[in-house]
Amino acid sequence: MKKKSVLVKEVKKIEKQVKHLKKEVKHIEREIGPGVITGGADNDPAGIITYTTAGALFGYALLWVLALCTPLMIVIQEMAARVALVKRKGLASIIKEHYGKRTAMLVMTGLAAVNIATIGADIAGVAAVLGLLIGLHWGLFVIPVAALIGYLVLFKKYRTIRKVLLALTALLFVYILSSFLANPNWIEVARGLVPTYEHSILFFMAAIGIIGTTISPYMLFWQASDELEEHKTILRPKDLELDTALGMAWSNIIAAFIIIAAGSTLFVAGINVDTAEQAALALHPLAGDLAYILFSIGIIVSGFLALPVLAGSTAYTVSETFGWREGLNKKFFSAKGFYFVFILSLFVGATLAFFPINPIHFLFYTQILDGFLTPFLALILLSLCNNKEIMGEYTNTKLKNFFAILLIIILVVLDLMLLSQIFGIF
């Protein structure tokens, strides 16, 4: 009887532990979301092309830039989300409240311009691969792609399918497989993590493009607003940090292998990325003649995940600056200004897609623009997150300040060096 009693106690103890574990798992599932979605959206068509271009131009030599970006990206994204949750307001509203409407308008204008340019580039990229897959001129797909994104959001389909889209971005795992099948010199890959420098326009463009596409301004505003819609409860710093770290780390692991795959194929063969077919060659070691189909699926899926994020972050920023009701959880007639900006940004972007610019180059150049806006936003976030009147007990730690300041210094120096090269100052 005594043994039976002990056994019953042990069984009850195990059942209690299992219940506690299930509770913890449900809690994690509930809290993790915006950071992971933002990280997934970061590897959009512009990001894929930027990393591929960097690998094609410099092999593995710029891997150190991406490695350095990872902690900077995690910190700056977490800062944006934390200040929004503490203030229970979107980032643009907070900037307007503490720095005035003029500053908010400048930020809004800069963000909208860069976002719409990126929307145009992403739509052009998706249209380009669709055109080649189906055998029609890519321009025929520009408006339908924009219209489909608008439909998904207006009729509340996007939130339903975005988990599917996010899961499908796992297809980018094929870059990891392709990297290994290309049999790169892993010693050379490791050397790419050691900082190197080349005094050339292409080097500065590629370095800024990597940082700009990795730490994109639109991601800061999107995650801040999405956190508010998803998390109605009080701020839980550890959950926020976990969510952000998971999303950004996974995003950058994929990015690193895109560079490695391109370096092992395009760089070795001396091929520059001017067309979608050339960019797809990074997947040739894995997919052979099917490389373009695999590449196209990745571009289309990432585009449909990222485009609503780009247009949404623009709509949030404009609405918050002008004090309009906003949110993807709102119905159209209760947030007409928000949805008008969302649709307008999509179709202005679609118009830009028709400009006589190579779609692949267009994708790359827009990420360089991001690299010029990011340091200004990082400086504002640094100021907000160190203000005790605003943040209370949730001000930045010394380590977070260090990474934020490092990001600002690196981008300002690179931006100035690129401008000096363009205008022949040095």
Secondary structure, 3 states (H helix, E strand, C coil): CHHHHHHHHHHHHHHHHHHHHHHHHHHHHHHCCHHHHHHHHHCCHHHHHHHHHHHHHHCCCCHHHHHHHHHHHHHHHHHHHHHHHHHCCCHHHHHHHHHHHHHHHHHHHHHHHHHHHHHHHHHHHHHHHHHHHHCCCHHHHHHHHHHHHHHHHHCCCHHHHHHHHHHHHHHHHHHHHHHHHCCCCHHHHHHCCCCCCCCCHHHHHHHHHHHHHHCCHHHHHHHHHHHHHHCCCCCCHHHHHHHHHHHHHHHHHHHHHHHHHHHHHHHHHCCCCCCHHHHHHHHHHHHHHHHHHHHHHHHHHHHHHHHHHHHHHHHHHHHHHHCCCCCCCCCHHHCHHHHHHHHHHHHHHHHHCCCCCCHHHHHHHHHHHHHHHHHHHHHHHHHHHCCHHHHHHHCCCHHHHHHHHHHHHHHHHHHHHHHHHHCCCC
